[in-house]
Amino acid sequence: MIALRAVNHGNWIKCIELEVTGEQRRFVNPNLFSLAEAYVHSDANRSEAEAYYRCIPFAVYCGDEIVGFAMITYEKDCDFDHRPAYEIYRLMIDKNHQGKGYGREAVMLLLDYIRTFPYGRAENVYAAWHPENEISGKTFLGCGFMAAGTDEDGAVVARCRLNG
């Protein structure tokens, strides 16, 4: 059974040590980069007036073992629709744990968490992936996301409505 847990003093190094396959590296930033990004966008580094964008990292666990990493964002003025929105910004399952359905389970848990509106109300949650990353596309589309277009980098952008 999969669970999301906060990234903290006890597990952040294990999150950094997680790896995807060699072929997947071109699609996923290293977790160290993602944790640095979360820190830079943390409340400790800005005033309340600047708190328009939040990054929330999670360790993905199966039992007591970390098997992946995820990060969501909340934006008060989303680039895609210019309204408040969440995004599943990062999702990776370690190369030794892929093919077990953990990615799909993690997306469903992230959607459940987002539906509690921890940082503010929103109508949509987005996800984006490189068009050649078929695994990500299959995972998100299989979890209720619908293709909504492409971004300025050519990534596929998909949306899931939060109200039903």
FITORFI-683319 format. One record per residue (C-alpha): x, y, z; residue number from 1. Coordinates in pm, 1 decimal. Each point is the difference from the previous one (the first is absolute). Example, Ala and Ser with C-alpha at 12.3 -4.5 7.8 and 13.67 -1.06 7.14 Angstrom:
         px         py         pz   dofi
     1230.0     -450.0      780.0      1
      137.0      344.0      -66.0      2
This chain:
         px         py         pz   dofi
        0.0        0.0        0.0      1
      132.1      341.6     -102.1      2
       11.5      302.3      231.8      3
      115.8      360.2      -37.9      4
      214.0      138.9      279.9      5
      162.0      336.9       50.3      6
      360.4       35.0     -103.6      7
      186.4       69.5      323.4      8
      331.1      -27.8      181.7      9
      -31.6     -377.8       19.2     10
      -67.2      -77.7     -365.6     11
      126.4      278.4     -226.9     12
      328.3     -171.5      -82.3     13
     -181.4     -319.0      -98.3     14
     -220.4      212.4     -228.9     15
      310.7      140.6     -166.5     16
      140.8     -349.6      -51.9     17
     -303.8     -121.1     -197.3     18
       66.9      -47.0     -372.4     19
     -193.9      -56.2     -318.4     20
      129.6     -208.6     -291.5     21
      263.3      145.7     -230.1     22
     -257.3       57.6     -276.4     23
     -231.4      184.3      240.7     24
      263.9      246.8      123.2     25
      -74.9      238.5     -286.1     26
     -360.8       27.7      120.2     27
       48.3       47.5      376.8     28
      204.5      253.5      195.5     29
      206.9     -149.3      283.3     30
     -175.2        2.4      335.4     31
      277.7      217.8      140.5     32
     -103.1      271.7     -248.2     33
     -366.6      -38.5      101.3     34
       78.7       25.3      371.4     35
      209.9      311.1      -63.7     36
     -289.9      149.3     -194.9     37
     -239.8      -78.1      286.6     38
      236.3      171.2      243.8     39
       36.9      311.2     -215.9     40
     -379.2       28.5      -22.7     41
      -52.1      -67.6      371.6     42
     -154.9      255.4      232.7     43
      337.3       44.9      168.3     44
      130.9      170.7     -312.9     45
     -270.1      254.9      -77.3     46
     -257.8      234.1      142.1     47
     -370.0      -87.4       11.5     48
      -57.2      231.2     -296.3     49
      238.0     -217.7     -202.8     50
     -172.0     -324.6      100.9     51
     -170.5      -48.4     -336.0     52
      176.6     -328.4      -75.9     53
       62.3     -296.4      227.3     54
      187.5     -327.3      -53.4     55
      -95.8     -290.7      225.5     56
      232.8     -306.0      -21.0     57
      -95.2     -353.9      105.0     58
      184.0     -326.3       43.0     59
     -196.5     -289.7     -148.7     60
       13.1     -301.5      229.1     61
      -95.6     -363.7      -34.4     62
      -10.5     -116.9      359.3     63
      316.6      134.3      161.3     64
      196.0       30.0     -326.0     65
       27.4      314.1     -211.8     66
      -83.1      -96.0     -357.7     67
      -50.8      341.0     -158.8     68
      -23.5      374.4       22.6     69
     -276.4      244.7      -88.9     70
      -50.1      372.9       22.4     71
     -311.2      207.1      -50.3     72
      -26.8      372.8      -48.5     73
     -269.7      253.8       69.4     74
      -11.7      319.9     -200.5     75
     -237.2      288.8       61.3     76
       32.8       98.2     -368.5     77
       63.9     -317.9     -199.2     78
      190.0       53.4     -324.7     79
     -239.3     -223.3     -190.7     80
     -338.3      145.6      102.6     81
       89.7      310.6      207.8     82
     -203.8     -122.4      297.0     83
      100.7     -178.6      318.5     84
      105.5     -356.5      -79.1     85
      202.9     -292.7      127.0     86
      248.2     -197.4     -205.3     87
      155.5     -339.5       46.3     88
      334.5      150.3      -80.3     89
      232.2     -293.7       61.0     90
      -60.5     -372.2       18.7     91
      258.2     -272.9      -16.4     92
       14.6     -359.5      110.0     93
      342.4     -149.6       62.6     94
      125.6     -225.8     -279.3     95
       -5.8     -300.8      237.0     96
     -371.3       46.3       73.0     97
     -148.1       83.5     -338.6     98
     -269.3     -209.6     -164.2     99
     -183.1      -69.5      326.1    100
     -274.5      263.5      -32.2    101
      159.9      233.2      254.4    102
       -8.3      300.9     -233.4    103
     -373.9      -30.1      -55.8    104
      -63.5      -51.8      372.5    105
      214.2      304.0       81.2    106
     -195.7      217.6     -246.6    107
     -329.4     -107.9      157.9    108
      133.0       80.0      349.5    109
      127.2      337.2     -119.4    110
     -343.9       78.3     -145.4    111
     -163.8      -96.3      331.5    112
      238.8      232.2      184.2    113
      -52.0      285.2     -246.3    114
     -379.1      -32.2       39.4    115
       43.9      107.9      364.3    116
      116.7      336.6     -145.2    117
      290.8       32.6      245.7    118
      122.7      330.5     -147.9    119
     -316.5      140.8     -153.4    120
     -299.3      -89.3     -211.9    121
       43.2      -82.4     -366.3    122
     -206.8     -153.6     -277.3    123
      281.0     -186.8     -175.0    124
      314.9     -198.0       48.9    125
      248.0      -24.2     -286.9    126
      278.0     -235.4      -98.6    127
      247.5       35.0     -285.8    128
      239.8     -240.0     -165.6    129
      231.5      -28.4     -297.7    130
     -197.5     -134.9     -299.1    131
      240.6     -296.3      -31.1    132
      -52.2      -97.3      364.7    133
     -271.6     -255.9      -68.5    134
        3.2     -139.0      353.6    135
      -90.2      338.7      152.9    136
     -268.3       56.8     -261.2    137
     -158.0     -338.5       63.1    138
       17.3       49.4      377.6    139
     -164.0      343.6       10.4    140
     -259.0      -67.2     -270.1    141
      -87.8     -323.0      181.2    142
      -61.7      199.3      318.9    143
     -262.9      230.4     -151.0    144
      212.5      274.2     -154.5    145
      -99.7      128.5     -343.3    146
      244.3      154.3     -248.3    147
      -44.1      379.4       -0.4    148
      277.4      115.8     -234.4    149
      373.3       54.4        5.1    150
      220.7      244.7      184.5    151
      270.3      229.3     -138.3    152
      253.1     -285.1       17.1    153
     -219.7     -241.1     -196.6    154
      -97.1     -210.4      302.7    155
     -344.1     -157.7        6.2    156
     -217.7      175.8      259.0    157
     -293.3     -189.8      147.6    158
     -271.5      112.5      238.3    159
     -209.0     -176.1      259.1    160
     -301.0      185.3      138.6    161
      -12.9       -3.3      377.7    162
     -373.7       46.4       41.0    163
     -106.2     -325.8     -152.1    164
